[in-house]
Amino acid sequence: MATGHGWVPSPRRRGLLSRGALRPPLGGAGVAAGIAVEAAGRAGAALFRKGPDSLKQYVRHQKHCQKSSSICFASLDRMPSEILLKIFSYLDAVTLLCIGCVNKRLYHLANDNLIWIRIYSTAFSPKRSNWRVNSVEKTAVSLSLLSVEDKQAGYWKKEYIAKQIASVKATLTQILKPVNPYTGLPVKIKEALRVSGLGWAIILKDRSEKEYIMEHVDLSINDASVTVVWYSKNWPHLATLSTIDLCGVTPVFMDHHKVPTKNGPRWHSLIAQYSLSSLTESTLIGFDGLIRIFCLNPGLLVGLWKREEELAFVMANLHFHQLMERSTLGSATIPYELPPHCPFVDDDWESGLHGYQLHVDMHSGGISYLCGYIENGYMKLIVISSKNNTQHLPLIGKIGLSWRTDIFEGCIKSCYVMDLTLLDESRKPFWCFSSPVCMHSSPRPSEGPNFLGQEYYVDYLDSVGKVHMELVWIEETEEYFIIDLVLYLSVTKVNHWFGTNY
């Protein structure tokens, strides 16, 4: 049963289901019970006036009546299977999956093929036509109905779930087809998120394998990435935690006309797993008066309160490239694996050394066409040169990483999130990331141009390449200028992508 990772219906929902099944109908048994209680009360008062012996007899009589009435109000577990199956036949798919999580008996009953084939046939019946119904489709449906009992229990439930998921995937494929020519990324990400009902959750695991699941509190959509935030007043103690799993969360059944229910069955797709033992000085990228922030690759920011050394917030930065696939197509324990890349065949002997297009977003962006050369195992792409004043770019707006919790909020001025998208000459994403970075003060160079202002540098490194950026702060205009930006691409990655042998 594809109900997602660790999903359990809430006690409130189960309570409503149980009470709804046992509640007497209005105007029927409920009214009769009320009259009986009122009559019993009057009889008790009359016996009390007669004396203590009569009162004792009345108490024994009442206990017997209560015992008898409790037998009448049977629980779901005591109901015959035939009656439960009849009740279940009136329920929708989401409610059936919820009931199947109560106990083993209800799980097997809620897997009944007769119930699920009716749901399947209603949802995916052949479209009506003004002409005649396709005889092949009609025969297939009738044969399926005849062979229900030949199938293993739960077969039609699995078929229904698989077809629902395939339907949503087909819709998303169409939505994600249009691509921005400058960034090479899907244009309709917002619509795809709405149609899929996609959200994100973090799963905090302690050393005894106990899990704490938190749905995202806030998210913002940028030009090339999504920033997702979690904060709470009731975090588990950091000392007891070992890992954080970042997962995409989608409803198993998505109705485009309804908002997905919070307690419905959901599918978890693992995106990345992070070890909290990595929260060391080497991963510290900034701090202010209240918190310290740590960066865990890829793209996770963890904020700790300075005084208590406990969790304040968690922030994930997710690049648009393959975002829907990574967030929906993995399982609860295994991330989505990208399909194998087929090298682009080109007769150009310098294939992979030119024609790149770069989009960098730091709440402002620039686009450049790049050529590079091999240096120390990396291909060097000079985007902005410190020696060429015409290439220097100002950063619009104030630099800083804003954070917030239930009570406090702030901004760490030395940090920000960098979104980088590098396209190859065929305009396909070659290297993409979204990650927090930190500016460090740099000493004045002994050689090269000197600038009238404090200079800073930013470095980023992963398995594909490195980014080195230099900035200068101009006090008079109160703004940063990018005076140097260089990308270093791993030759191994270039050879794998283009089928070359540099």
C-alpha positions in Angstrom: 0.0 0.0 0.0 1.6 3.2 -1.2 0.7 5.5 1.7 4.1 7.2 2.0 6.7 7.2 4.7 5.4 6.8 8.2 2.0 8.1 7.5 -0.6 7.4 10.2 -4.1 8.9 10.3 -4.5 11.4 13.2 -6.3 10.3 16.4 -9.0 13.0 15.7 -9.8 11.4 12.3 -10.0 7.9 13.8 -12.1 9.1 16.6 -14.6 10.7 14.3 -14.8 7.5 12.2 -15.5 5.4 15.3 -18.0 7.7 16.8 -19.7 8.1 13.5 -20.2 4.4 13.1 -21.6 3.9 16.6 -23.7 7.1 17.0 -27.5 6.3 17.1 -29.5 8.0 14.4 -31.3 11.2 15.4 -35.0 10.7 16.2 -34.5 7.0 16.5 -32.6 5.0 19.1 -31.1 8.2 20.5 -34.5 9.6 21.3 -35.7 6.3 22.8 -32.6 6.2 25.0 -33.3 9.7 26.2 -36.8 8.8 27.2 -35.7 5.7 28.9 -33.1 7.6 31.0 -35.7 10.2 32.0 -38.1 7.5 33.0 -35.4 5.6 34.9 -34.6 8.9 36.8 -38.2 9.3 37.8 -38.4 5.7 39.0 -35.2 6.1 41.0 -36.5 9.2 42.8 -39.7 7.3 43.7 -37.7 4.3 45.1 -35.5 6.7 47.2 -38.6 8.0 48.9 -39.7 4.4 49.7 -36.5 3.4 51.6 -32.9 2.1 51.4 -33.8 -1.5 50.5 -35.7 -0.3 47.5 -32.8 2.0 46.5 -30.2 -0.9 46.6 -32.5 -2.9 44.4 -32.7 0.0 42.0 -28.9 0.4 41.8 -28.5 -3.4 40.9 -31.2 -3.0 38.3 -29.4 0.1 36.8 -26.0 -1.8 36.6 -27.7 -4.6 34.7 -29.3 -2.2 32.3 -26.0 -0.4 31.6 -24.3 -3.8 30.9 -27.0 -4.7 28.5 -26.9 -1.4 26.7 -23.1 -1.5 26.3 -23.6 -4.8 24.4 -26.0 -3.1 22.0 -23.4 -0.4 21.1 -21.0 -2.8 19.4 -17.6 -1.5 18.2 -16.2 -1.8 14.7 -14.1 -4.7 15.7 -17.1 -6.7 16.8 -19.1 -6.1 13.6 -19.4 -9.0 11.1 -17.2 -8.7 8.1 -20.2 -8.6 5.7 -21.6 -5.5 7.4 -18.2 -3.8 7.4 -17.7 -4.5 3.7 -21.2 -3.1 3.0 -20.3 0.1 4.9 -16.9 0.3 3.2 -18.5 0.1 -0.2 -19.9 3.6 0.3 -16.5 5.2 1.1 -14.1 6.9 -1.2 -10.5 5.9 -1.9 -8.9 8.3 0.6 -11.1 7.2 3.5 -10.5 3.5 2.7 -6.8 4.0 2.9 -7.2 5.8 6.2 -9.3 2.9 7.6 -6.7 0.4 6.4 -4.2 2.0 8.8 -6.3 1.3 11.9 -5.5 -2.4 12.4 -4.8 -5.6 10.5 -8.4 -6.8 10.2 -9.6 -3.5 8.8 -6.6 -3.3 6.5 -7.5 -6.7 4.9 -11.2 -5.7 4.6 -10.3 -2.4 3.1 -8.3 -4.2 0.4 -11.4 -6.0 -0.9 -11.2 -6.2 -4.7 -14.9 -5.8 -5.3 -14.9 -2.4 -3.6 -11.7 -1.2 -5.4 -12.8 -2.4 -8.9 -15.9 -0.3 -8.5 -13.8 2.8 -7.6 -11.4 2.0 -10.5 -14.2 1.6 -13.0 -15.9 4.8 -11.9 -12.7 6.8 -12.1 -11.3 5.3 -15.4 -14.4 4.2 -17.2 -14.4 4.6 -21.0 -15.5 8.1 -22.1 -19.1 8.3 -23.3 -19.7 8.8 -26.9 -22.7 9.8 -29.0 -21.9 6.8 -31.2 -21.4 3.3 -29.9 -19.1 2.3 -27.1 -15.8 0.6 -28.2 -16.6 -3.1 -27.9 -13.0 -3.9 -26.9 -13.1 -1.5 -23.9 -16.6 -2.8 -22.9 -15.4 -6.4 -23.0 -12.3 -5.6 -21.0 -14.3 -4.1 -18.2 -16.7 -7.0 -18.0 -13.8 -9.5 -18.0 -12.2 -7.6 -15.2 -15.4 -7.7 -13.1 -15.7 -11.5 -13.7 -12.0 -12.1 -12.7 -12.1 -10.0 -9.5 -11.9 -13.0 -7.2 -9.0 -14.5 -9.2 -6.8 -11.5 -8.3 -4.8 -11.3 -5.0 -6.4 -9.1 -2.3 -5.4 -5.5 -2.8 -4.7 -5.9 -6.6 -7.2 -3.3 -7.7 -6.3 -0.9 -5.0 -2.7 -1.0 -6.3 -3.9 -0.6 -9.9 -6.0 2.4 -8.9 -3.2 4.1 -7.0 -0.7 3.4 -9.9 -3.1 4.9 -12.5 -3.8 8.0 -10.4 -0.1 8.7 -10.0 0.5 8.1 -13.7 -2.3 10.5 -14.5 -0.7 13.3 -12.4 2.8 12.6 -13.8 1.4 12.9 -17.4 -0.2 16.3 -16.5 3.0 17.5 -14.9 5.1 16.5 -18.0 2.9 18.7 -20.2 3.1 21.6 -17.7 6.9 21.4 -17.4 7.6 21.4 -21.2 7.9 25.1 -21.8 11.5 26.2 -20.9 13.0 29.6 -20.3 15.6 30.2 -23.1 17.9 32.1 -20.8 17.9 29.8 -17.8 17.1 26.5 -19.4 14.6 25.8 -16.6 10.8 25.2 -16.6 8.7 28.3 -16.8 5.5 27.0 -15.0 7.0 25.8 -11.8 4.3 27.5 -9.7 1.5 25.8 -11.7 3.3 22.4 -11.4 3.5 22.8 -7.6 -0.3 23.6 -7.4 -1.3 20.7 -9.6 0.8 18.2 -7.8 0.0 19.4 -4.3 3.8 19.2 -3.6 5.2 20.2 -0.3 8.3 19.4 1.7 9.0 17.8 5.0 12.0 17.1 7.2 12.3 14.0 9.2 14.5 14.3 12.3 15.8 11.0 13.5 17.3 10.4 17.0 19.9 7.8 17.9 17.1 5.3 18.9 15.6 5.6 15.3 12.6 7.6 16.6 11.3 10.0 14.0 9.9 13.5 14.2 8.2 14.6 11.0 7.7 18.3 10.3 5.8 19.8 7.4 7.2 23.1 6.0 6.0 26.3 7.6 6.9 28.8 4.8 8.3 28.8 1.3 9.3 31.4 -1.3 9.8 30.9 -5.0 12.8 32.7 -6.6 13.9 33.0 -10.2 15.7 29.7 -10.2 15.0 28.0 -6.8 12.6 27.4 -4.0 13.4 28.3 -0.4 11.6 26.2 2.2 11.6 27.0 5.9 10.8 25.1 9.1 10.6 26.5 12.6 8.9 25.5 15.8 8.7 26.1 19.6 8.9 22.3 20.2 12.0 21.0 18.5 13.5 17.8 20.0 16.8 18.2 21.8 19.7 18.5 19.4 21.9 16.3 21.5 19.5 13.3 20.9 19.3 13.8 17.1 21.6 12.1 14.5 20.2 12.9 11.0 17.8 15.1 9.0 16.0 13.7 6.0 14.7 16.1 3.4 11.7 14.8 1.5 9.2 15.9 -1.0 5.6 15.1 0.0 2.7 14.7 -2.4 -0.9 13.5 -1.9 -1.4 9.9 -3.2 -4.7 11.1 -4.8 -4.8 14.6 -6.2 -8.1 16.2 -7.0 -7.5 19.4 -9.0 -10.8 20.9 -7.7 -10.1 20.4 -4.0 -7.4 21.4 -1.6 -5.6 18.2 -0.5 -6.5 17.1 3.1 -3.7 17.3 5.7 -4.5 13.8 7.1 -4.8 12.1 3.7 -2.4 9.4 2.5 0.9 11.0 1.2 3.9 9.8 -0.7 7.4 10.7 0.6 10.3 11.1 -1.8 13.8 11.3 -0.2 15.8 14.2 -1.6 18.8 14.2 0.7 20.0 13.0 4.1 22.2 15.2 6.3 24.3 14.2 9.4 23.9 16.6 12.3 27.4 15.6 13.5 28.6 17.9 10.7 27.4 21.0 12.7 31.0 22.0 13.5 33.1 25.2 13.1 34.0 24.1 9.6 30.4 24.4 8.5 29.6 27.6 10.4 29.1 30.3 7.8 27.7 33.2 9.9 26.1 34.5 13.1 24.3 37.4 14.7 23.3 38.3 18.3 20.8 35.4 18.6 21.8 32.5 16.3 24.6 30.8 14.5 24.0 29.3 11.1 25.6 26.2 9.6 25.6 25.1 5.9 25.2 21.4 5.1 25.6 20.4 1.5 23.6 20.3 -0.6 21.8 23.5 0.2 20.6 23.0 3.8 20.9 25.8 6.4 20.6 24.9 10.1 20.1 27.8 12.6 21.0 27.2 16.3 20.3 29.5 19.2 23.5 30.8 20.6 22.6 30.4 24.3 21.0 27.0 24.3 22.7 25.4 21.3 19.3 24.1 20.3 17.5 24.2 16.9 16.0 27.5 15.9 15.1 26.9 12.2 16.0 24.8 9.2 16.1 26.2 5.7 16.4 24.2 2.4 17.3 25.8 -0.9 16.2 23.7 -3.9 17.2 24.5 -7.4 14.5 24.2 -10.1 16.5 21.8 -12.2 14.9 18.3 -11.8 13.1 19.6 -8.8 9.7 17.9 -9.5 11.5 14.6 -10.3 13.6 14.7 -7.2 10.6 15.6 -5.0 8.1 13.1 -6.4 9.8 10.1 -8.0 12.0 8.8 -5.2 10.9 6.6 -2.4 10.9 7.2 1.4 14.4 5.6 1.7 16.0 6.0 -1.8 16.4 9.3 -3.6 15.4 9.6 -7.3 18.3 8.6 -9.6 18.8 10.8 -12.7 18.6 8.9 -16.0 22.0 8.1 -17.5 23.4 11.0 -19.6 24.2 10.3 -23.3 27.1 12.5 -24.5 26.3 15.0 -27.2 28.2 14.0 -30.3 30.0 16.9 -31.9 32.7 17.1 -34.5 34.2 20.2 -32.9 37.6 19.2 -31.4 37.1 21.8 -28.7 33.7 20.5 -27.7 32.9 21.3 -24.1 35.3 24.2 -23.9 33.1 27.0 -25.2 29.5 28.1 -25.7 28.4 28.0 -22.1 25.7 30.3 -20.8 25.5 31.4 -17.2 22.7 32.6 -15.0 23.6 33.7 -11.4 20.9 34.8 -9.1 21.7 36.6 -5.8 18.5 38.5 -5.8 19.9 40.1 -9.0 21.3 38.3 -12.0 23.6 38.4 -15.0 23.9 36.4 -18.2 27.2 35.8 -20.0 28.5 33.6 -22.9 31.6 31.9 -21.7 34.7 30.2 -23.1 37.3 28.4 -21.0 40.6 26.6 -20.9 42.0 23.6 -18.8 44.0 24.4 -15.7 45.0 21.9 -12.9 42.3 19.4 -13.5 39.6 22.1 -13.9 38.3 24.0 -16.9 38.5 27.7 -16.0 35.6 30.0 -17.1 36.3 33.7 -16.6 32.9 35.4 -16.2 34.1 38.8 -14.8 37.7 39.9 -14.8 39.1 42.3 -12.2 41.2 43.9 -14.9 38.2 44.8 -17.1 36.2 47.6 -15.4 33.4 47.4 -18.0 32.5 43.9 -16.7 32.1 44.9 -13.0 28.5 44.6 -11.8 26.8 46.2 -8.9 24.6 44.1 -6.5 21.1 45.7 -6.4 19.7 45.8 -2.9 21.2 44.9 0.5 23.1 41.7 1.0 22.0 39.5 3.9 20.3 36.2 4.8 17.0 36.8 6.5 15.7 34.3 9.1 12.7 34.0 11.3 11.1 31.8 13.9 7.8 31.9 15.8 9.1 34.7 18.0 12.3 36.3 16.6 13.6 37.3 13.2 16.8 38.8 12.0 19.3 39.2 9.1 22.9 37.9 8.9 24.7 40.5 6.7 27.7 38.4 5.6 25.6 35.6 4.0 23.2 35.1 1.2 21.9 32.4 -1.1 23.5 31.9 -4.5 21.5 30.2 -7.3 23.8 29.2 -10.3 22.6 27.7 -13.6 25.2 26.9 -16.2 23.9 25.7 -19.6 26.0 24.0 -22.3 26.1 25.0 -25.9 22.9 23.1 -26.6 21.1 25.1 -23.8 20.9 22.1 -21.5 21.6 22.5 -17.7 25.1 21.4 -17.1 25.7 22.5 -13.5 23.0 23.8 -11.2 23.0 24.5 -7.5 21.2 26.6 -4.9 23.2 27.1 -1.7 24.0 29.5 1.1 27.4 31.2 0.8 29.4 33.5 3.1 31.5 36.6 2.3 35.0 36.8 3.9 37.2 39.8 4.2 40.2 39.5 1.9 43.7 41.1 2.3 44.7 43.6 -0.2 46.6 42.0 -3.1 50.2 42.9 -3.6 49.7 42.7 -7.4 46.9 43.7 -9.7 44.5 46.7 -9.4 43.7 48.3 -6.1 40.1 49.3 -5.4 38.9 52.2 -3.1 37.0 50.0 -0.6 37.1 46.9 1.5 37.4 43.7 -0.6 35.6 40.4 0.1 35.6 37.0 -1.5 33.1 34.1 -1.8 34.0 30.5 -2.5 31.8 27.5 -3.3 32.8 23.9 -4.0 31.1 20.7 -4.9 31.8 17.6 -6.9 31.1 19.3 -10.3 33.2 22.5 -9.8 34.2 25.6 -7.9 33.0 29.2 -7.8 35.3 32.1 -6.8 33.8 35.6 -6.5 35.4 38.8 -5.4 33.5 41.9 -4.3 34.4 45.4 -3.2 32.3 47.6 -0.8 32.0 51.2 -2.0 31.3 53.3 1.0 30.1 56.5 -0.9 27.3 54.7 -2.7 26.8 52.0 -0.1 26.8 49.1 -2.5 28.8 46.0 -3.4 30.5 45.6 -6.9 31.4 42.1 -8.3 34.9 42.7 -9.6 35.9 39.0 -10.2 33.9 35.9 -11.0 35.5 32.6 -12.1 34.0 29.1 -12.5 36.2 26.0 -12.4 34.5 22.9 -13.9 35.8 19.4 -13.2 37.5 17.9 -16.3 36.0 14.6 -15.3 32.5 16.1 -15.5 33.3 17.8 -18.8 34.6 14.5 -20.3 31.6 12.5 -19.0 29.1 15.1 -20.4 30.6 15.7 -23.8 32.3 12.3 -24.4 35.7 14.0 -24.7 39.1 12.9 -23.2 40.8 16.1 -22.0 
